[in-house]
Each structure stands twice: as structure tokens, then as C-alpha cells.
Amino acid sequence: METPTLPVAKSWFTKAPLDGGITLLIEPHVDPLFRANIWHVRGQDRDLVVDTGMGIDGLRGALPDVLDKPLVAVATHNHVDHTGGLWEFDERLMHPLDIGLPGFEDVGVNALMPSSYPAEVRDFLLAAGYPMPDLAIDALPYQGYDPAQFTMNPVAPTGTVEDGDIVDLGDRRFRVLHLPGHTPGSIGLWDEQDGILFSGDVIYDGPLLDELPESSIPMYVETMKRLRDIPVRVVHGGHDPSFGRERMVDIIDHYIARRDNQVARGPERSNERDSAPQL
């Protein structure tokens, strides 16, 4: 496919300051399937970045005031739209079960060129609520950028986190919650004091993907049941706008009602990983 001529974006990231020293960054010129939320949290002793986008353009330079103190980047899971910019940070944390998770490049697919995906992958994403354009961006980060040459920088973490570990910023603490289902090593970061949950792709206000090759529907159901008991005030998800506890419970109850009976029928029918399209 010949790459179309695209305009150059004035800015690759948009930033929205929120309450509590939190800033949301997104890549507005990326297709919604890959347009992940990037969260920057100010701390007393160090700052936190939750997920790092696609890695199309430099993230670190777009972050507000990050050079005045140490910075830790945490990946909620190892998918390209959440780990593309992870390489930019000196301290990079991830759950061990997601290290080495096969990605697009492992199977020879350029994430920015959906027209090159296998037909079954495009059909699967369409059925899940994500119609695919020929190109996953509608602008260039800078003049001369070639989407056809997109590759990810290595995303090896410098450390790992497990369920119950604490990411301490000095004046606020985030407890790691292991929330498998979307991927084996999906995690959330839970600020019990403020009732804030950074949930990655485990729960957000949009179509949830639980039939990827690395997904597990039975694990996802158990994760949702666990989340329902947590007194969350605000969920900052991996995609789409943030929401409160009432909406979180609605999403969870809808998901469980849709999947729980399927799980009860047995693993051979409840977990469709073998029949899911392979990237």
C-alpha cells in the first residue's frame, strides 16, 4: 500500500490537567483503537507515568515539569499502545507475566498499517467495535516521518511489580493490583487514600477486548469480581474518559452477566483463545 500524504501535526500530544496533580496526555492523531491514555502524576519525591503511548514521537519532552525529580514509568500491560514510549524512561516497571509478550513486530505486522493486518484480525476488531482504517494515524509527528517504517524501540523493563507492591511517590502511594484477563500480567495502580484507580485496559468505558490470543475470559471474570469490591471513587482507564464508581459497577455487572454463564459451561467454551485471530 502506498502511504497517503498526511499533514504535520502542530503537536503530537494533547494535555489536560486534572485535580490532584494528575495530567492526561493523549495522541489525538492516532486511531481510537490505539489511542491510549497516558497519565502523569506529580509526587513529592518522584513522579509517576502510567503507560506511554505508541512511541511515535517523544513523550518525555511533552510531559510537564518532569526533569526536576526522579520519574518512574509503569506499564499496565505490554501492548504497543501502552509501551511504545517506555524505552525513554530510566526506571520502567511491568508485571513479569507480560515481559516478552509477543507483539506486532514479532509476527511481522506494522501497527500503524492496519490494511496489512490479516483479514481475520480486521474482522475480529470490527466485531469488537473497532473498525480499522487503512492507516492508524491521520497526521505526521514531524515532516519526513514515514509510517511504513514504524518500529518499536525495545521495551525491556528495569524492574518488575507484583500484586501488593507499592509504588511510592513520597506523598502518595499506589498499590499494585494484579488484574489478569486482558493479558496475563495486566495490573492496576490503586491509591486507597484518594480512591483513584489507574486501570489500564482491564476496565474502561468502551469495548473491552478479552478474546485476544493472550487473553483469558475466566481470569477476566474473576478480575471484574475483585474490582467490584474495591471502593473506587474515580477510574482512570487505559482508553476513553474517566468515570466514577457507579459507572464502574455498571460496566462490571454488564461484563459478568455477559461472560459468567459462558465460563460456567467449561474452559473449552469459555476461553476462546484458540479460536481468536493471531496477530
C-alpha positions in Angstrom: 0.0 0.0 0.0 1.2 3.5 -0.9 1.3 5.7 2.2 -1.1 8.7 1.8 0.2 12.3 2.1 -0.6 13.5 5.6 -0.4 16.9 7.3 2.1 17.5 10.0 0.5 17.8 13.5 1.1 21.1 15.4 1.6 19.0 18.5 1.6 15.2 18.8 0.2 15.1 22.3 -2.7 17.0 23.9 -2.5 17.6 27.7 -5.4 18.0 30.1 -4.5 18.9 33.8 -6.9 17.2 36.3 -7.3 17.5 40.0 -4.7 16.0 42.4 -1.6 16.7 40.3 -2.7 14.4 37.5 -2.3 15.2 33.8 -3.9 13.2 31.0 -1.9 13.1 27.7 -3.3 11.5 24.5 -2.2 11.2 20.9 -5.2 12.7 19.1 -4.0 11.8 15.6 -3.9 8.1 16.4 -6.9 5.9 15.6 -9.1 5.2 18.6 -8.1 1.5 18.8 -4.5 2.6 19.7 -5.2 6.0 21.2 -4.3 5.1 24.8 -4.4 7.4 27.8 -1.1 8.4 29.2 -1.2 9.5 32.9 1.4 11.8 34.6 1.1 12.0 38.4 3.1 14.6 40.4 4.7 13.3 43.6 6.7 14.8 46.4 9.8 12.7 45.9 9.3 11.4 42.3 6.7 11.5 39.5 4.8 8.6 38.0 3.9 7.9 34.4 1.3 5.3 33.8 1.6 3.9 30.3 3.5 5.6 27.5 1.5 5.6 24.2 2.6 4.4 20.8 6.2 5.7 20.8 5.5 7.6 17.5 7.0 10.8 18.9 9.0 11.6 22.0 6.8 11.5 25.1 9.3 12.7 27.8 9.6 16.1 26.3 5.8 16.5 26.3 5.4 15.8 30.0 5.0 18.8 32.3 8.0 19.6 34.6 9.4 16.1 34.7 13.1 16.9 34.8 13.1 18.4 38.3 12.9 15.0 40.1 13.1 11.2 39.5 10.5 9.6 37.4 9.1 6.1 37.3 7.2 4.7 34.3 4.8 1.8 34.9 3.2 -0.2 32.1 -0.3 -1.5 33.0 0.3 -4.2 30.4 2.6 -5.0 27.4 0.7 -3.8 24.3 2.1 -1.5 21.8 -0.2 1.4 22.5 0.8 1.3 26.2 4.5 0.6 26.0 5.7 2.4 22.8 7.4 5.2 24.7 8.6 3.1 27.7 12.2 3.0 26.5 12.5 6.7 27.1 12.5 6.3 30.9 15.3 5.2 33.1 13.0 3.3 35.6 10.5 1.1 33.8 8.2 -1.3 35.7 5.9 -4.1 34.4 4.4 -7.3 35.8 6.7 -10.3 35.0 3.9 -12.3 33.2 3.8 -9.6 30.5 7.5 -9.5 29.8 8.2 -11.0 26.4 4.5 -11.0 25.4 4.5 -11.4 21.5 3.8 -8.1 19.8 3.1 -6.9 16.3 6.7 -6.9 15.2 7.2 -10.4 16.4 4.8 -11.6 13.7 5.9 -9.0 11.1 3.0 -6.6 11.3 3.4 -2.8 11.3 0.9 -1.5 14.0 0.4 1.7 12.0 -0.7 -0.1 8.9 -4.0 -1.9 9.6 -4.5 -2.5 5.9 -1.7 -5.1 6.2 -3.3 -7.0 9.1 -4.7 -10.4 8.3 -8.3 -10.3 7.3 -9.4 -12.3 10.3 -7.8 -9.8 12.6 -9.6 -6.9 10.9 -12.9 -8.8 11.1 -12.3 -9.6 14.8 -11.6 -5.9 15.7 -14.6 -4.7 13.7 -16.9 -7.2 15.6 -15.4 -5.9 18.8 -16.3 -2.3 17.9 -13.1 -1.1 16.3 -13.5 -0.5 12.5 -10.0 -0.2 11.0 -8.8 2.5 8.7 -6.0 1.8 6.2 -3.7 3.9 8.3 -3.7 4.2 12.1 -2.7 7.9 12.1 -4.2 10.9 10.4 -1.2 13.2 10.7 2.6 13.1 11.0 4.5 13.9 14.1 7.1 15.8 12.0 8.0 16.4 8.4 9.5 13.4 6.7 8.1 10.8 9.1 7.2 7.6 7.3 4.5 5.4 9.0 5.5 2.5 6.8 8.9 2.4 8.7 7.3 2.4 12.1 9.1 0.1 14.6 9.1 -0.1 18.4 12.1 0.6 20.5 13.0 -2.2 22.9 10.7 -2.1 25.9 12.5 -4.3 28.4 11.6 -3.2 32.0 14.3 -2.4 34.5 12.2 -3.9 37.3 9.0 -5.9 37.9 6.0 -5.4 40.2 3.7 -8.0 41.7 0.3 -7.8 43.4 0.6 -5.9 46.6 3.7 -4.0 45.8 3.8 -0.3 46.5 4.8 2.5 44.1 5.7 5.3 46.5 5.9 8.9 45.3 6.6 10.3 48.8 3.3 11.9 49.5 1.1 9.3 47.8 1.3 5.5 47.5 -0.1 3.3 44.7 -0.7 -0.3 45.4 -0.2 -2.7 42.5 -3.2 -4.9 41.7 -2.6 -7.9 39.5 -5.7 -7.9 37.3 -5.2 -10.7 34.6 -7.6 -11.2 31.8 -6.8 -8.8 29.1 -3.2 -10.0 29.3 -1.7 -12.4 31.9 0.2 -9.6 33.6 -2.3 -6.7 33.4 -2.1 -4.5 36.5 -3.9 -1.6 38.1 -2.5 1.1 40.4 -4.7 1.8 43.4 -4.5 4.9 45.5 -6.5 3.9 48.5 -6.3 7.3 50.2 -7.8 9.2 47.3 -9.9 6.4 45.9 -8.2 6.6 42.5 -7.6 3.6 40.2 -5.4 3.6 37.1 -6.9 0.5 35.4 -5.1 0.2 32.1 -7.2 -1.9 29.7 -8.8 -4.1 32.4 -11.7 -1.7 32.6 -12.5 1.5 30.6 -15.7 3.0 29.2 -15.6 1.3 25.8 -15.5 -2.1 24.1 -13.3 -4.4 26.3 -11.1 -6.9 24.5 -11.0 -10.3 26.2 -10.5 -12.7 23.2 -7.0 -11.7 22.1 -4.6 -14.6 21.9 -3.1 -13.6 25.2 -6.4 -13.0 26.9 -8.4 -15.3 29.3 -12.1 -14.8 29.8 -12.2 -16.8 33.1 -9.4 -14.7 34.6 -11.2 -11.6 33.3 -14.4 -12.5 35.1 -12.5 -13.1 38.4 -10.7 -9.8 38.0 -14.0 -8.0 37.5 -15.5 -9.6 40.6 -12.4 -8.4 42.5 -12.7 -4.9 41.2 -16.3 -4.6 42.2 -15.4 -4.9 45.9 -12.8 -2.1 45.8 -14.2 1.3 47.0 -13.1 3.2 43.9 -14.0 6.9 43.6 -12.5 7.5 40.1 -11.3 5.2 37.4 -8.6 6.5 35.0 -8.7 3.8 32.3 -6.3 3.0 29.5 -8.8 4.4 26.9 -11.7 6.8 26.8 -12.9 9.3 29.5 -12.5 8.7 33.3 -15.6 7.7 35.3 -16.9 7.1 38.8 -17.8 4.1 40.9 -21.4 3.9 39.7 -20.3 3.6 36.1 -17.6 1.2 37.1 -20.1 -1.1 38.7 -22.4 -0.9 35.6 -19.5 -1.9 33.3 -18.5 -4.8 35.6 -22.1 -6.1 36.1 -22.7 -6.0 32.3 -19.4 -7.8 31.6 -20.0 -10.5 34.2 -23.6 -11.1 33.1 -22.3 -11.5 29.5 -19.5 -13.8 30.3 -20.2 -15.6 33.6 -22.5 -18.2 32.1 -20.0 -18.9 29.4 -17.3 -19.5 31.9 -19.6 -21.9 33.8 -20.0 -24.1 30.8 -16.4 -25.0 30.9 -12.9 -23.9 29.8 -13.3 -25.5 26.3 -16.1 -23.0 25.6 -15.5 -20.1 28.0 -11.9 -19.3 26.9 -11.8 -18.8 23.2 -8.1 -18.0 22.9 -7.5 -20.9 20.5 -10.1 -19.5 18.1 -9.1 -15.9 18.4 -7.2 -14.3 15.4 -3.5 -14.4 15.7 -1.6 -11.2 15.1 
